[in-house]
Amino acid sequence: MKNEEGKMKKEEQTMKPVKLRQIFPFLNFFLFSLFFFLLSCAASPSDNPAPAWLTALDRAYPSREWVAVTAEGQGQSQAELSAMNALARAFRTDVASLTRASQRFTQIIDNAAGSRTVTFNESENFRQDVNTTTNIKGLIGVQIDVYRAPGSTVYVCARMNRRECAARYSGMINENSRIINALLAAASPIQGTFDAYSRLSFAHAIAEVTDNFQNILEVLDSSAANRRPAYGGANAIKTKMLECAALITIGIAIDTEQQADRTLLTRAAGSFFRDMGFKVNEQGNGNYVLRANARFQTVTQNVISCRYYLDAALENTDRAAIFTFTEDDRKAHPNTESEARRLAVSAAETSFKEGKFAQEFDAWLNTLIE
């Protein structure tokens, strides 16, 4: 009996270490699996959930308070451009129109930099206000959110707060209206002069941009349709500008060697002034006279070329020069002197229509606004 009890105790002692050795592998496997499960949970997409505006835009940004759109693209830049297009459509316009208006207004502000009477306080930081840090350009007060979904797709929410942005646009419109009214008042007693025309032309340029601002404001705040500027819009000012221009006759007197060149350049200068609304007299008679001299010199050394010299002066009713211009350049042709000369004459013609003469004349008009 004692032998049997001793045998059983011995078997129990030998069994215990065997069971522990069997448990350890299962325990290690369990812990290992638990580690990777927790790791996978930490790296799961739940840590980068889709924002509320992606699934329920109006709930995140109610339309009564916001003008908001969403767009997507393969990368943030593309997504922002898509959002800009969508936001522009919300304002019943397009990106190209918004960009042109932004650039034009920036130019207007720059042109007024030296003026003592035209100052843009509300708009002096316009270039920064149109959000130059992203592709959302041409609108003031745009805010964006970006969501990068798993993969390469990027979602963008572009929005404008109606109350805040309406206040900013209203401020710019009111300021522009004040400046326009001042320019109209200054032009009224001096009709039929370039001084009057320059003020009306500048007022028209501001009004075109302001009309665009007004359209944006009316989307932000529909009640703004009842508070439109008193000057009547850009078309009303353009009518006044053309009425003023019609009182001005510019005589064209161009001196050059060949009659054909004289005719060509006279017509080119006349076309430029007619497009601005002025009357033109190609026989040199008018309350203003543009006197110009064009010379052409052919050179055949090394390469066949022709240099042109163009000098012009606009005289007032007292025959005093109020605007002067000078230009010279060279045009070359590989074969003949006549072709080189033709190119030079064509360059002088272009200068009157849309080149250096046209640009400097426009710049001179801006200087008349004190």
C-alpha positions as CSV (number, residue, x, y, z in Angstrom):
1,M,0.0,0.0,0.0
2,K,2.8,2.4,0.9
3,N,4.5,1.5,-2.4
4,E,1.3,2.5,-4.3
5,E,0.9,5.8,-2.5
6,G,4.5,6.7,-3.1
7,K,4.2,5.8,-6.7
8,M,1.1,8.1,-7.1
9,K,2.9,11.0,-5.4
10,K,5.9,10.6,-7.7
11,E,3.6,10.6,-10.8
12,E,1.9,13.8,-9.5
13,Q,5.3,15.5,-9.0
14,T,6.4,14.6,-12.5
15,M,3.1,15.8,-14.1
16,K,3.2,19.4,-12.8
17,P,6.2,20.7,-14.9
18,V,4.7,19.1,-18.0
19,K,1.5,21.1,-17.7
20,L,3.3,24.4,-17.2
21,R,5.4,23.8,-20.3
22,Q,2.2,23.3,-22.3
23,I,0.6,26.5,-21.0
24,F,3.5,28.9,-21.8
25,P,3.2,28.7,-25.6
26,F,-0.5,29.4,-25.5
27,L,0.1,32.3,-23.1
28,N,2.8,33.8,-25.4
29,F,0.6,33.5,-28.4
30,F,-2.3,35.2,-26.6
31,L,-0.2,38.1,-25.5
32,F,1.4,38.4,-28.9
33,S,-2.0,38.5,-30.6
34,L,-3.4,41.0,-28.1
35,F,-0.4,43.3,-28.8
36,F,-1.0,43.4,-32.6
37,F,-4.7,43.8,-32.1
38,L,-4.1,46.9,-29.9
39,L,-1.6,48.2,-32.4
40,S,-4.0,47.8,-35.3
41,C,-6.6,49.6,-33.4
42,A,-4.3,52.5,-32.7
43,A,-3.4,52.8,-36.5
44,S,-7.0,52.4,-37.7
45,P,-8.8,55.2,-39.7
46,S,-11.0,55.9,-36.7
47,D,-8.2,58.3,-35.6
48,N,-8.7,60.4,-38.8
49,P,-12.5,60.4,-39.1
50,A,-14.3,62.3,-41.9
51,P,-15.2,65.8,-40.8
52,A,-18.9,66.7,-40.3
53,W,-18.8,69.1,-43.3
54,L,-18.0,66.3,-45.6
55,T,-21.1,64.3,-44.8
56,A,-23.5,67.0,-43.8
57,L,-22.4,70.4,-45.0
58,D,-25.5,72.4,-44.1
59,R,-25.5,71.0,-40.6
60,A,-21.8,72.0,-40.1
61,Y,-22.2,75.4,-41.8
62,P,-25.9,76.4,-42.0
63,S,-26.6,78.2,-45.2
64,R,-28.3,81.0,-43.3
65,E,-24.9,81.9,-41.8
66,W,-22.5,80.6,-44.4
67,V,-21.8,80.4,-48.1
68,A,-20.0,77.0,-48.1
69,V,-19.0,74.5,-50.7
70,T,-16.9,71.3,-50.8
71,A,-14.7,69.8,-53.5
72,E,-12.1,67.1,-53.9
73,G,-8.9,66.5,-55.8
74,Q,-5.8,64.5,-56.1
75,G,-3.8,66.7,-53.8
76,Q,-4.5,69.9,-51.9
77,S,-3.8,72.3,-54.7
78,Q,-6.2,70.6,-57.1
79,A,-8.9,70.3,-54.4
80,E,-8.5,74.1,-53.6
81,L,-8.9,75.0,-57.3
82,S,-12.0,72.9,-57.5
83,A,-13.4,74.5,-54.4
84,M,-12.7,78.0,-55.8
85,N,-14.6,77.1,-58.9
86,A,-17.5,75.9,-56.8
87,L,-17.4,79.0,-54.6
88,A,-17.3,81.3,-57.7
89,R,-20.5,79.6,-59.1
90,A,-22.2,80.2,-55.7
91,F,-21.6,83.9,-56.5
92,R,-22.9,83.6,-60.0
93,T,-19.5,84.3,-61.5
94,D,-16.3,82.4,-62.5
95,V,-12.7,82.3,-61.4
96,A,-11.5,84.3,-64.4
97,S,-13.9,87.2,-63.7
98,L,-12.9,87.2,-60.0
99,T,-9.2,87.2,-60.9
100,R,-9.6,90.1,-63.4
101,A,-11.6,92.1,-60.9
102,S,-9.0,91.5,-58.2
103,Q,-6.1,92.5,-60.4
104,R,-8.0,95.5,-61.8
105,F,-8.8,96.8,-58.3
106,T,-5.2,96.3,-57.2
107,Q,-4.1,98.3,-60.2
108,I,-6.6,101.1,-59.4
109,I,-5.3,101.3,-55.8
110,D,-1.7,101.5,-57.1
111,N,-2.7,104.2,-59.6
112,A,-4.2,106.3,-56.8
113,A,-1.1,106.0,-54.6
114,G,0.2,109.5,-55.6
115,S,-3.2,111.2,-55.4
116,R,-4.0,113.7,-52.7
117,T,-7.8,113.4,-53.0
118,V,-8.3,109.7,-53.8
119,T,-7.5,107.4,-50.8
120,F,-8.5,103.8,-50.2
121,N,-8.5,103.2,-46.5
122,E,-10.8,100.2,-46.5
123,S,-9.1,98.6,-49.4
124,E,-5.4,99.4,-48.8
125,N,-4.7,95.8,-47.8
126,F,-6.8,94.3,-50.5
127,R,-3.9,92.2,-51.9
128,Q,-3.6,90.5,-48.6
129,D,-7.3,90.3,-48.0
130,V,-7.9,88.1,-51.1
131,N,-6.1,85.3,-49.3
132,T,-2.8,85.0,-51.3
133,T,-1.7,82.0,-49.2
134,T,-3.9,79.5,-51.0
135,N,-5.6,79.0,-54.4
136,I,-8.8,80.6,-53.0
137,K,-8.3,84.0,-54.7
138,G,-10.5,86.9,-55.7
139,L,-12.8,86.8,-52.7
140,I,-12.4,88.4,-49.3
141,G,-12.7,86.4,-46.1
142,V,-12.5,82.9,-47.5
143,Q,-11.8,80.2,-44.9
144,I,-10.8,76.6,-45.8
145,D,-10.7,73.2,-44.1
146,V,-8.7,70.3,-45.6
147,Y,-9.3,66.6,-45.0
148,R,-6.9,64.0,-46.4
149,A,-8.7,60.8,-46.7
150,P,-7.0,57.4,-46.7
151,G,-5.3,57.2,-50.1
152,S,-4.5,60.2,-52.2
153,T,-7.9,62.0,-52.3
154,V,-8.0,65.4,-50.6
155,Y,-11.3,67.2,-49.7
156,V,-11.6,70.9,-49.2
157,C,-14.4,73.0,-47.6
158,A,-14.3,76.6,-48.7
159,R,-16.7,79.0,-46.9
160,M,-17.5,82.6,-46.2
161,N,-19.3,83.8,-43.1
162,R,-22.2,85.9,-44.4
163,R,-22.3,88.5,-41.6
164,E,-18.5,89.1,-41.4
165,C,-17.9,89.1,-45.1
166,A,-20.9,91.3,-45.9
167,A,-19.6,93.9,-43.4
168,R,-16.2,94.0,-45.2
169,Y,-17.7,94.2,-48.7
170,S,-20.2,96.9,-47.5
171,G,-17.2,98.9,-46.2
172,M,-15.4,98.7,-49.5
173,I,-18.5,99.6,-51.5
174,N,-19.3,102.6,-49.3
175,E,-15.7,103.9,-49.6
176,N,-15.7,103.4,-53.4
177,S,-19.0,105.1,-53.7
178,R,-17.7,108.1,-51.8
179,I,-14.6,108.3,-54.1
180,I,-16.8,107.9,-57.2
181,N,-19.1,110.7,-56.2
182,A,-16.2,113.0,-55.5
183,L,-14.7,112.3,-58.9
184,L,-18.1,113.0,-60.6
185,A,-18.4,116.3,-58.7
186,A,-14.9,117.3,-59.7
187,A,-15.5,116.5,-63.4
188,S,-18.9,118.4,-63.7
189,P,-17.6,122.0,-64.0
190,I,-14.8,121.2,-66.4
191,Q,-16.6,119.2,-69.1
192,G,-14.8,119.0,-72.5
193,T,-11.3,118.7,-71.0
194,F,-8.9,115.8,-70.4
195,D,-9.0,116.7,-66.7
196,A,-12.7,115.9,-66.6
197,Y,-12.3,112.8,-68.8
198,S,-9.6,111.4,-66.6
199,R,-11.8,111.7,-63.5
200,L,-14.7,110.1,-65.2
201,S,-12.5,107.3,-66.6
202,F,-11.1,106.6,-63.2
203,A,-14.6,106.7,-61.7
204,H,-15.8,104.2,-64.3
205,A,-12.9,101.8,-63.6
206,I,-13.7,101.9,-59.8
207,A,-17.4,101.5,-60.6
208,E,-16.8,98.3,-62.6
209,V,-15.1,96.7,-59.7
210,T,-17.6,98.0,-57.2
211,D,-20.5,96.5,-59.3
212,N,-18.7,93.2,-58.9
213,F,-18.5,93.7,-55.1
214,Q,-22.2,94.6,-55.0
215,N,-23.1,91.4,-56.8
216,I,-21.1,89.4,-54.2
217,L,-22.6,91.4,-51.3
218,E,-26.1,90.6,-52.5
219,V,-25.4,86.9,-52.4
220,L,-24.0,87.2,-48.9
221,D,-26.9,89.5,-47.8
222,S,-30.0,89.6,-50.1
223,S,-31.3,92.8,-48.5
224,A,-28.3,94.6,-50.0
225,A,-30.2,94.7,-53.3
226,N,-32.2,97.6,-51.7
227,R,-29.0,99.5,-50.9
228,R,-27.3,99.9,-54.2
229,P,-24.9,102.8,-54.8
230,A,-26.6,106.0,-55.7
231,Y,-24.3,106.7,-58.7
232,G,-26.2,104.1,-60.7
233,G,-23.5,101.6,-61.7
234,A,-20.6,101.5,-64.1
235,N,-22.8,101.8,-67.2
236,A,-24.3,105.1,-66.0
237,I,-20.8,106.5,-65.4
238,K,-19.6,105.3,-68.8
239,T,-22.4,107.3,-70.4
240,K,-21.1,110.4,-68.7
241,M,-17.5,109.6,-69.7
242,L,-18.5,109.2,-73.4
243,E,-20.5,112.4,-73.3
244,C,-17.4,114.2,-72.0
245,A,-15.2,112.6,-74.6
246,A,-17.6,113.7,-77.4
247,L,-16.9,117.3,-76.5
248,I,-13.2,116.8,-77.2
249,T,-11.8,116.9,-80.8
250,I,-8.2,115.8,-81.3
251,G,-6.5,117.0,-84.4
252,I,-3.9,114.6,-85.8
253,A,-0.8,116.2,-87.5
254,I,1.9,113.7,-88.3
255,D,5.0,114.7,-90.3
256,T,7.0,112.0,-92.1
257,E,8.8,111.5,-95.4
258,Q,6.4,109.3,-97.3
259,Q,2.7,110.1,-97.8
260,A,1.7,106.4,-97.3
261,D,3.4,106.3,-93.9
262,R,1.8,109.5,-92.9
263,T,-1.7,108.2,-93.8
264,L,-1.0,104.9,-92.0
265,L,0.2,106.5,-88.8
266,T,-2.5,109.2,-88.8
267,R,-5.1,106.5,-89.0
268,A,-3.5,104.5,-86.2
269,A,-3.4,107.5,-83.8
270,G,-6.9,108.4,-84.8
271,S,-8.1,104.9,-84.2
272,F,-6.6,104.9,-80.7
273,F,-8.4,108.1,-79.7
274,R,-11.7,107.1,-81.4
275,D,-11.8,103.9,-79.3
276,M,-11.7,106.1,-76.2
277,G,-14.7,108.0,-77.4
278,F,-13.0,111.2,-78.6
279,K,-13.7,112.9,-81.9
280,V,-10.8,113.0,-84.3
281,N,-9.9,115.4,-87.1
282,E,-7.2,113.9,-89.4
283,Q,-6.5,117.4,-91.0
284,G,-5.0,118.6,-87.7
285,N,-7.8,120.8,-86.4
286,G,-9.3,120.4,-82.9
287,N,-9.4,121.9,-79.4
288,Y,-6.4,119.5,-78.8
289,V,-3.8,118.6,-81.4
290,L,-1.4,115.7,-81.5
291,R,1.7,116.7,-83.4
292,A,4.0,113.8,-84.2
293,N,7.2,113.3,-86.2
294,A,8.2,109.9,-87.5
295,R,11.7,109.3,-89.0
296,F,13.1,106.0,-90.5
297,Q,16.7,105.3,-91.0
298,T,17.9,102.2,-92.8
299,V,21.2,100.5,-91.8
300,T,22.8,97.7,-93.9
301,Q,25.9,96.9,-91.9
302,N,26.1,93.2,-90.8
303,V,22.3,92.9,-90.9
304,I,19.7,94.8,-92.8
305,S,17.7,96.9,-90.3
306,C,15.7,100.1,-90.0
307,R,15.6,102.3,-87.0
308,Y,12.5,104.4,-86.3
309,Y,12.3,107.6,-84.3
310,L,8.8,108.7,-83.0
311,D,8.3,112.0,-81.2
312,A,4.9,113.3,-80.3
313,A,3.3,116.1,-78.2
314,L,-0.4,116.7,-77.4
315,E,-1.2,120.5,-77.3
316,N,-4.1,122.1,-75.5
317,T,-6.2,125.0,-76.7
318,D,-3.3,127.4,-75.9
319,R,-1.0,125.2,-78.0
320,A,1.0,124.3,-75.0
321,A,2.3,120.7,-74.8
322,I,0.5,118.8,-72.0
323,F,1.7,115.4,-72.9
324,T,4.9,114.4,-74.7
325,F,6.2,111.1,-76.0
326,T,9.4,109.8,-77.6
327,E,10.4,106.3,-78.8
328,D,13.0,104.7,-81.0
329,D,13.6,101.1,-81.9
330,R,15.2,99.0,-84.6
331,K,13.6,96.3,-86.8
332,A,15.7,93.9,-88.8
333,H,15.0,91.8,-91.9
334,P,17.3,89.1,-93.4
335,N,16.7,90.0,-97.0
336,T,15.7,93.5,-98.1
337,E,15.8,97.1,-96.9
338,S,12.1,97.7,-97.9
339,E,11.0,94.9,-95.7
340,A,13.0,96.2,-92.8
341,R,11.5,99.6,-93.3
342,R,8.0,98.1,-93.5
343,L,8.5,96.4,-90.1
344,A,9.7,99.7,-88.6
345,V,6.6,101.5,-89.9
346,S,4.4,98.7,-88.5
347,A,6.1,99.0,-85.1
348,A,5.3,102.7,-85.0
349,E,1.7,102.0,-86.0
350,T,1.4,99.5,-83.2
351,S,2.9,102.0,-80.7
352,F,-0.1,104.3,-81.4
353,K,-2.7,101.6,-81.2
354,E,-1.6,99.5,-78.2
355,G,2.1,99.8,-77.7
356,K,4.3,102.3,-75.8
357,F,2.4,105.4,-76.9
358,A,-1.0,104.0,-75.8
359,Q,0.4,102.9,-72.5
360,E,2.1,106.2,-71.7
361,F,-1.0,108.1,-72.7
362,D,-3.1,106.0,-70.3
363,A,-0.6,106.5,-67.5
364,W,-0.6,110.3,-68.2
365,L,-4.4,110.4,-67.8
366,N,-4.1,108.9,-64.3
367,T,-1.6,111.7,-63.3
368,L,-4.4,114.3,-63.9
369,I,-6.2,113.0,-60.9
370,E,-4.8,115.1,-58.1
